[in-house]
Structures are given as structure tokens and as C-alpha cells.
Amino acid sequence: MADRPSRSRTTEDEAVKLIDAQGYKKTKIRLHGRSVYHNPKQPENMQYITYDKDGHNGGVWKAGNKKWAEGG
């Protein structure tokens, strides 16, 4: 396999700046030790997001509905 250039992962602080610009606001909810952000204008399955700690799927955020965000 050919070597692929590595990309630096977006830090949580950098990612928070990006989501603030998209209308997400920090909630009092914590999921797996991370803050949860909410934007009621997004589709239901993307209204709540949290920083993806390990990024094993290549993403920066995990998203879900309110039940998911509350750990259900």
C-alpha cells in the first residue's frame, strides 16, 4: 500500500469555533465527558452534536437527536 500523507486532526477548540458559526450553542448536557451542542434549526437527527473524541471514522463530530444526546 502506498503511504498516504497524514492530515492533522481538527482540535476540539477549532471545531467549536466552526460550529458556533453554524448556529450550535453549548448545552448543559455532557456525553462521554464531552460537551453537547444544540441547533434546533437542523434536521432532528443532527440537532445535537458532540466532539468525536477518537475520530475513528474520520469525522470531527458525532450527531444525534435529543434522546441520543441524553445518553438514551
C-alpha positions as CSV (number, residue, x, y, z in Angstrom):
1,M,0.0,0.0,0.0
2,A,1.2,3.5,-0.8
3,D,1.9,5.8,2.1
4,R,-0.8,8.5,2.4
5,P,0.0,11.9,3.7
6,S,-1.3,12.4,7.2
7,R,-3.8,15.1,7.9
8,S,-3.7,16.9,11.2
9,R,-6.9,16.3,13.2
10,T,-9.1,19.3,14.0
11,T,-8.8,20.1,17.7
12,E,-11.9,20.5,19.8
13,D,-11.3,24.2,20.2
14,E,-11.0,24.7,16.4
15,A,-14.1,22.6,15.9
16,V,-16.2,24.6,18.4
17,K,-15.4,27.8,16.5
18,L,-16.7,26.3,13.4
19,I,-20.0,25.1,14.9
20,D,-20.6,28.4,16.7
21,A,-20.6,29.9,13.2
22,Q,-23.3,27.3,12.2
23,G,-25.6,28.3,15.0
24,Y,-24.9,25.5,17.5
25,K,-25.0,26.5,21.2
26,K,-23.4,24.7,24.1
27,T,-25.9,22.9,26.4
28,K,-25.7,21.6,30.0
29,I,-25.7,18.1,28.6
30,R,-22.4,16.1,28.7
31,L,-21.9,12.8,26.7
32,H,-18.9,10.6,27.4
33,G,-17.3,13.5,29.2
34,R,-17.7,15.9,26.2
35,S,-20.0,19.0,25.9
36,V,-23.1,18.7,23.7
37,Y,-24.2,21.5,21.4
38,H,-27.7,22.1,20.0
39,N,-29.1,23.8,17.0
40,P,-33.0,23.5,16.7
41,K,-32.8,24.6,13.0
42,Q,-31.0,21.4,11.9
43,P,-32.8,18.1,11.0
44,E,-33.8,16.2,14.1
45,N,-31.0,13.6,13.8
46,M,-28.4,16.4,13.7
47,Q,-29.8,18.8,16.3
48,Y,-27.4,17.6,18.9
49,I,-23.6,17.2,18.3
50,T,-20.6,16.4,20.4
51,Y,-16.9,16.3,19.5
52,D,-15.8,12.9,18.3
53,K,-13.1,12.1,20.8
54,D,-11.3,9.3,18.8
55,G,-12.4,10.2,15.2
56,H,-12.1,6.6,14.2
57,N,-14.5,7.2,11.3
58,G,-12.6,10.2,10.1
59,G,-15.1,12.7,11.4
60,V,-14.9,15.5,13.9
61,W,-18.4,15.4,15.2
62,K,-21.0,12.8,16.3
63,A,-24.6,13.8,15.8
64,G,-28.0,12.6,17.0
65,N,-31.4,13.5,18.4
66,K,-32.2,14.6,22.0
67,K,-32.6,11.0,23.2
68,W,-29.1,10.2,21.9
69,A,-27.6,13.3,23.5
70,E,-29.1,12.4,26.9
71,G,-27.5,9.0,26.7
72,G,-30.6,7.1,25.7
